[in-house]
Amino acid sequence: MVKAKSTPRERVIATANRLFYEQGYQATGINQIIDEASVAKASLYQLFRSKDDLLVEYLVRREHDWWADFDAFREGTPEGKKMILSLFDYRIHLIQEDRYRGCCFKRIAYELPDLEGPAADIIREHSLAIKALVANHLKIHNPGLTRLEASDLCELIVNLYEGSGIQAFLFHHVKPAEDARRTVQRLLA
């Protein structure tokens, strides 16, 4: 729940963060955000011109928080194979948390009709950053891979990572992420 002493902006962002993740962007109405954040409609529109602007703020914060949490989670992890596996370990950690509803970025991507605009750009940047992390650590793990081999392996690992999150949400179980991790571990043996 949102703290009563927080600013209207903080209350709106915290409320939108919870509702967009739990219910989805399209299913969350501005009036619900206003009611649950205990702000006036005029205040909300002074803070954010539109629901789309609030969505961008949500994604920017989720992106920042995701990387901060992942960085703390993987602290001390050696580069290369173990760093790539830590990405899967982090996914498993998130799935085991209460109320896991899947990747917040993918959930929003499914709701954007044309996947265009600033929100879509943030989602793509997040995916590209994960792909870059995998690519960089593949080079460290196996510098002898050709460029094509490294690219193909990177794509496969990222697809396993993304797919495991979707499957874990669909089946409400950690097993798809654990299976994907084991597969990647064998691929990188």
The 8 nearest C-alpha neighbors of each residue, nearest first, counted from 0:
[[1, 2, 14, 13, 35, 17, 3, 36],
 [0, 2, 10, 3, 13, 14, 36, 5],
 [3, 1, 4, 5, 0, 10, 6, 9],
 [2, 4, 5, 1, 10, 6, 37, 36],
 [5, 3, 2, 6, 1, 7, 10, 9],
 [4, 6, 2, 3, 9, 10, 7, 1],
 [5, 7, 9, 8, 10, 4, 3, 11],
 [6, 8, 10, 9, 11, 38, 5, 36],
 [9, 7, 11, 6, 10, 12, 46, 43],
 [8, 10, 6, 12, 7, 11, 13, 5],
 [9, 11, 7, 36, 13, 8, 12, 1],
 [12, 10, 8, 14, 36, 9, 13, 15],
 [11, 13, 15, 9, 14, 10, 16, 8],
 [14, 12, 16, 10, 15, 11, 9, 17],
 [13, 15, 11, 17, 16, 12, 36, 10],
 [14, 16, 18, 12, 17, 13, 19, 11],
 [17, 15, 13, 14, 19, 18, 12, 57],
 [16, 18, 14, 20, 15, 19, 21, 13],
 [17, 19, 15, 21, 20, 22, 16, 14],
 [20, 18, 23, 24, 16, 22, 15, 17],
 [19, 21, 18, 17, 23, 22, 103, 16],
 [22, 20, 18, 19, 23, 17, 100, 98],
 [23, 21, 18, 19, 20, 26, 27, 24],
 [22, 24, 19, 26, 20, 25, 21, 27],
 [23, 25, 19, 27, 26, 107, 22, 110],
 [24, 26, 27, 23, 110, 28, 19, 22],
 [27, 25, 23, 24, 22, 28, 19, 18],
 [28, 26, 24, 25, 23, 18, 22, 19],
 [27, 29, 31, 30, 26, 32, 25, 24],
 [28, 30, 32, 31, 33, 27, 50, 40],
 [31, 29, 33, 28, 32, 34, 40, 35],
 [30, 32, 34, 28, 33, 29, 35, 27],
 [33, 31, 29, 35, 30, 34, 36, 14],
 [32, 34, 30, 36, 38, 31, 35, 37],
 [35, 33, 31, 37, 32, 36, 30, 38],
 [34, 36, 32, 37, 33, 31, 14, 38],
 [35, 37, 10, 33, 11, 34, 38, 32],
 [38, 36, 34, 35, 33, 39, 10, 7],
 [39, 37, 33, 36, 7, 42, 40, 43],
 [38, 40, 42, 41, 43, 33, 37, 34],
 [39, 41, 43, 42, 33, 44, 38, 30],
 [42, 40, 44, 39, 43, 45, 38, 46],
 [43, 41, 45, 39, 40, 44, 46, 38],
 [42, 44, 46, 40, 45, 41, 47, 39],
 [43, 45, 47, 48, 41, 46, 42, 40],
 [46, 44, 42, 43, 47, 41, 48, 40],
 [45, 47, 43, 44, 42, 8, 48, 7],
 [48, 46, 44, 49, 45, 52, 53, 43],
 [49, 47, 44, 52, 45, 46, 50, 43],
 [50, 48, 52, 51, 47, 53, 44, 54],
 [49, 51, 53, 52, 54, 29, 47, 48],
 [52, 50, 54, 49, 53, 55, 118, 48],
 [53, 51, 55, 49, 54, 50, 47, 48],
 [52, 54, 50, 56, 51, 55, 47, 57],
 [55, 53, 51, 57, 52, 56, 50, 58],
 [54, 56, 52, 58, 118, 57, 53, 59],
 [57, 55, 53, 59, 54, 58, 60, 52],
 [58, 56, 54, 60, 55, 59, 16, 61],
 [59, 57, 61, 55, 60, 56, 62, 54],
 [60, 58, 56, 62, 61, 57, 55, 63],
 [59, 61, 63, 57, 62, 58, 64, 56],
 [60, 62, 58, 64, 63, 59, 65, 57],
 [63, 61, 65, 59, 60, 64, 58, 66],
 [62, 64, 60, 61, 66, 65, 67, 59],
 [63, 65, 61, 67, 62, 66, 68, 60],
 [66, 64, 62, 68, 63, 67, 61, 69],
 [65, 67, 69, 68, 63, 64, 70, 62],
 [66, 68, 64, 70, 69, 65, 63, 71],
 [69, 67, 71, 65, 66, 70, 64, 72],
 [68, 70, 72, 66, 71, 67, 65, 73],
 [69, 71, 67, 73, 72, 68, 66, 74],
 [72, 70, 68, 74, 69, 73, 67, 66],
 [73, 71, 69, 70, 74, 68, 89, 85],
 [74, 72, 70, 76, 71, 69, 75, 85],
 [75, 73, 71, 76, 72, 70, 69, 77],
 [74, 76, 73, 77, 72, 71, 78, 70],
 [75, 77, 73, 74, 82, 78, 81, 85],
 [78, 76, 81, 82, 75, 79, 80, 74],
 [79, 77, 82, 136, 81, 76, 80, 139],
 [78, 80, 136, 140, 139, 82, 81, 137],
 [79, 81, 83, 82, 140, 84, 78, 136],
 [82, 80, 84, 83, 79, 77, 85, 78],
 [81, 83, 85, 78, 84, 79, 80, 76],
 [84, 82, 80, 85, 81, 86, 133, 79],
 [83, 85, 81, 87, 86, 82, 80, 88],
 [84, 86, 88, 82, 87, 83, 89, 81],
 [85, 87, 89, 84, 83, 88, 90, 82],
 [88, 86, 90, 84, 89, 85, 180, 91],
 [89, 87, 85, 91, 90, 86, 92, 84],
 [88, 90, 92, 86, 87, 91, 85, 93],
 [89, 91, 87, 93, 92, 88, 94, 86],
 [92, 90, 88, 94, 89, 93, 176, 87],
 [91, 93, 89, 95, 90, 94, 88, 96],
 [94, 92, 90, 96, 95, 91, 89, 99],
 [95, 93, 91, 96, 99, 92, 173, 90],
 [94, 96, 92, 93, 91, 97, 173, 99],
 [97, 95, 93, 94, 99, 98, 92, 91],
 [96, 98, 99, 95, 94, 93, 100, 92],
 [97, 99, 100, 96, 21, 94, 95, 101],
 [100, 98, 94, 97, 101, 96, 93, 168],
 [101, 99, 168, 98, 21, 102, 20, 103],
 [102, 100, 168, 99, 164, 103, 165, 106],
 [101, 103, 105, 104, 106, 164, 100, 165],
 [102, 104, 106, 105, 20, 101, 107, 100],
 [105, 103, 107, 102, 106, 122, 108, 58],
 [104, 106, 108, 102, 107, 103, 109, 122],
 [107, 105, 103, 104, 109, 108, 102, 110],
 [106, 108, 110, 104, 109, 105, 103, 111],
 [109, 107, 105, 110, 111, 106, 104, 114],
 [110, 108, 107, 106, 111, 105, 112, 114],
 [109, 111, 107, 108, 112, 25, 106, 24],
 [110, 112, 114, 108, 109, 113, 107, 115],
 [113, 111, 114, 110, 109, 115, 108, 107],
 [114, 112, 115, 111, 116, 119, 110, 108],
 [115, 113, 111, 119, 112, 108, 116, 118],
 [114, 116, 119, 113, 117, 120, 118, 111],
 [115, 117, 119, 118, 120, 114, 113, 121],
 [116, 118, 120, 119, 121, 55, 115, 122],
 [119, 117, 55, 121, 120, 116, 122, 54],
 [118, 120, 122, 115, 114, 121, 117, 116],
 [119, 121, 117, 123, 118, 122, 124, 116],
 [122, 120, 124, 118, 119, 123, 125, 117],
 [123, 121, 119, 125, 120, 124, 104, 118],
 [122, 124, 120, 126, 125, 121, 127, 119],
 [125, 123, 127, 121, 126, 122, 128, 120],
 [124, 126, 128, 122, 123, 127, 121, 129],
 [127, 125, 123, 129, 128, 124, 130, 122],
 [126, 128, 130, 124, 129, 125, 131, 123],
 [127, 129, 131, 125, 130, 126, 124, 132],
 [130, 128, 132, 126, 131, 127, 133, 125],
 [129, 131, 127, 133, 128, 132, 134, 126],
 [132, 130, 134, 128, 129, 133, 135, 127],
 [131, 133, 129, 135, 130, 134, 128, 136],
 [132, 134, 130, 136, 131, 135, 83, 137],
 [135, 133, 131, 137, 132, 136, 153, 130],
 [136, 134, 132, 138, 137, 133, 131, 139],
 [135, 137, 79, 139, 133, 138, 134, 140],
 [136, 138, 140, 134, 139, 135, 141, 79],
 [139, 137, 142, 136, 141, 135, 140, 134],
 [138, 140, 136, 79, 137, 141, 142, 135],
 [141, 139, 79, 137, 138, 80, 136, 142],
 [140, 142, 138, 143, 139, 137, 144, 79],
 [141, 143, 138, 144, 139, 140, 137, 145],
 [144, 142, 141, 145, 138, 140, 149, 146],
 [145, 143, 142, 149, 148, 141, 146, 138],
 [146, 144, 148, 147, 149, 143, 142, 150],
 [145, 147, 149, 148, 150, 144, 151, 143],
 [148, 146, 150, 145, 149, 151, 144, 152],
 [149, 147, 145, 151, 150, 146, 144, 152],
 [148, 150, 152, 146, 147, 151, 144, 153],
 [151, 149, 147, 153, 148, 152, 146, 154],
 [152, 150, 148, 154, 153, 149, 147, 155],
 [151, 153, 155, 149, 154, 150, 148, 156],
 [152, 154, 150, 156, 155, 151, 134, 149],
 [155, 153, 151, 157, 152, 156, 158, 150],
 [154, 156, 152, 158, 153, 157, 159, 151],
 [157, 155, 159, 153, 158, 154, 160, 152],
 [156, 158, 160, 154, 159, 155, 161, 153],
 [159, 157, 155, 161, 160, 156, 162, 154],
 [160, 158, 156, 162, 157, 161, 179, 163],
 [159, 161, 157, 163, 158, 162, 156, 164],
 [162, 160, 158, 164, 163, 159, 157, 165],
 [163, 161, 159, 165, 164, 160, 158, 166],
 [162, 164, 176, 175, 166, 160, 161, 165],
 [165, 163, 167, 162, 161, 166, 101, 168],
 [164, 166, 162, 168, 163, 167, 101, 169],
 [167, 165, 169, 163, 168, 164, 175, 170],
 [168, 166, 172, 164, 170, 171, 165, 173],
 [167, 169, 171, 101, 165, 166, 170, 100],
 [170, 168, 166, 167, 171, 165, 172, 101],
 [169, 171, 172, 167, 168, 166, 173, 165],
 [172, 170, 168, 167, 169, 173, 166, 99],
 [171, 173, 167, 170, 174, 168, 175, 94],
 [172, 174, 167, 176, 175, 94, 91, 177],
 [173, 175, 177, 176, 172, 178, 167, 179],
 [176, 174, 163, 178, 177, 167, 173, 166],
 [177, 175, 163, 179, 178, 174, 173, 91],
 [176, 178, 174, 180, 179, 175, 181, 173],
 [179, 177, 175, 181, 176, 180, 174, 182],
 [180, 178, 176, 182, 177, 181, 159, 175],
 [179, 181, 177, 183, 182, 178, 87, 184],
 [182, 180, 184, 178, 183, 179, 177, 185],
 [181, 183, 179, 185, 180, 184, 186, 178],
 [184, 182, 186, 180, 185, 181, 187, 179],
 [183, 185, 181, 187, 182, 186, 180, 188],
 [186, 184, 188, 182, 183, 187, 181, 180],
 [187, 185, 183, 184, 188, 182, 152, 181],
 [186, 188, 184, 185, 183, 80, 140, 141],
 [187, 185, 186, 184, 183, 80, 140, 182]]
